[in-house]
Amino acid sequence: MSNETTLRGLPAVHRFLSDPRFAAFDAFFGKDRVKSAVNDVLDAARRSGAAGATFDAIAAEVLERLQREWFDTLVPAINATGVLLHTNLGRAPLAQAAIDAIGAASRGYSNLEYDLIEGHRGSRYARASALLRTVTGAQDALVVNNCAAAVLLILDTFAKGREAIVARGELVEIGGGFRLPDVLERSGAILIEVGATNKVYIQDYERALTPRTGLLLRTHPSNFRIEGFTAQVEGRDLAQLARRAGIPAVEDLGGGALVDLQRFGLPHERTVQEALLDGIDLVTFSGDKLLGGPQAGIIAGNERLIARLRNNPLLRALRVDKITIAALSETLRMYAVPERVTEIPFFAMLSASLEELRGRAKHYCDAFPGAKIVESAAYAGGGALPAHEVPSIAVALPARSPSDLAAKLRTRRVPVVARVEQNRVVLDLRTVLPEEDAQVLAALRELAA
Ligand SMILES: *Cc1c(COP(=O)(O)O)cnc(C)c1O
């Protein structure tokens, strides 16, 4: 390679621009941006008097800058952590049919808020409602931005300036800054805590009822577990008490299972249908947790109460876009046909057998000398079933510095996010989609070299 340098001893700009590693960024940032990144680093080297800086040293710094800039955009990443609904990595991957529906609905125009039969304005909120009624058995349903928004809308509608009764043990923070007591306060509801941290009885709720009570709220404790000497109030009992008091019983399920997770080897998790059958008036849950769809907050339940939610002006600020409606509707359609549920990646990943994972893991081992197949534990994530280990298979990569190797995997054009444990880097196969294997193998071969 020529060792062409500028007058001041630094490598010439054109040498960088013709390097294939830089050319890869041209398509994303444009040649000018790449060139100015090179110039910035060269200028800095000149100013700091590092006139003798080598081509490789300058190139490494420019590449790091471009890589950082690349990560400022939303980029696809490969999840090898074994946490299926990893909130930091975007929770549920979508089914192909849902992805196609996004394309179809967003490429041009749609009937988002247009009634094609009548030829006039229609309701965007009607879109997913019919499917939700079919799938959950609820009288009606409404979709907003996320589950936090669903809870907020309900509190604002039924408990503003009134009292909301919640068990002390359910006043949880579920991560991402969603603390139930804070949301209650911001909604203008007055929080009435009942019971002790570990025990609450229906009489506690009953005694707390006043003419100012707006609703009774039950929440899924998410990542939090109270074990041992505990007592909780059944959804059915809470619903009955609310009925007698003439106020709504609300349950924030968070996860939002629509099928019995035992079908997929997980412990049973209370489903939306069960909460509704218990007589809960309004059930809230996320679209991108156990449901396996896009980010959304779903409220299912009593039609009269949902009509009041629809009339709340706050709904306008929480409304979902066409992309969400398209993906959610398509995902819900899969629940209407039981054998289609495994098209949803969350369930496909749970269903993969250990033999399948082991077969794929062998290829990983071939690509990285010293790599070993190990047993692993995957987790559902998303606040659901935090204590349940899903048996899995992983590949352990030996490394002098595991944190360096993990960083190298993470900072590739297609990042691979792994776990670091016991002085090695571990890639859990359960959360790597089979179509991503080729990219993981390429990464392993490159890093092994
Ligand atoms: C995850 C969760 C939420 C928040 O859901 P988002 O869709 O992320 O807003 C609310 N309540 C419970 C119990 C949860 O587990």
The ligand as an SDF file (V2000), in Angstrom:
LIG
                    3D

 15 15  0  0  0  0  0  0  0  0999 V2000
  -45.4350   -2.9710   31.1060 C   0  0  0  0  0  0  0  0  0  0  0  0
  -46.5250   -2.5480   31.9830 C   0  0  0  0  0  0  0  0  0  0  0  0
  -47.1530   -1.3020   31.8320 C   0  0  0  0  0  0  0  0  0  0  0  0
  -46.6950   -0.3130   30.8020 C   0  0  0  0  0  0  0  0  0  0  0  0
  -46.9250   -0.7790   29.5330 O   0  0  0  0  0  0  0  0  0  0  0  0
  -46.3910    0.0790   28.2800 P   0  0  0  0  0  0  0  0  0  0  0  0
  -47.1250   -0.5090   27.1370 O   0  0  0  0  0  0  0  0  0  0  0  0
  -44.9310   -0.1230   28.2450 O   0  0  0  0  0  0  0  0  0  0  0  0
  -46.7680    1.4980   28.5410 O   0  0  0  0  0  0  0  0  0  0  0  0
  -48.1710   -0.9740   32.6830 C   0  0  0  0  0  0  0  0  0  0  0  0
  -48.5800   -1.8150   33.6480 N   0  0  0  0  0  0  0  0  0  0  0  0
  -48.0030   -3.0370   33.8350 C   0  0  0  0  0  0  0  0  0  0  0  0
  -48.5060   -3.9080   34.9290 C   0  0  0  0  0  0  0  0  0  0  0  0
  -46.9650   -3.4390   33.0100 C   0  0  0  0  0  0  0  0  0  0  0  0
  -46.3910   -4.6500   33.2000 O   0  0  0  0  0  0  0  0  0  0  0  0
  1  2  1  0
  2  3  1  0
  2 14  2  0
  3  4  1  0
  3 10  2  0
  4  5  1  0
  5  6  1  0
  6  7  2  0
  6  8  1  0
  6  9  1  0
 10 11  1  0
 11 12  2  0
 12 13  1  0
 12 14  1  0
 14 15  1  0
M  END
$$$$
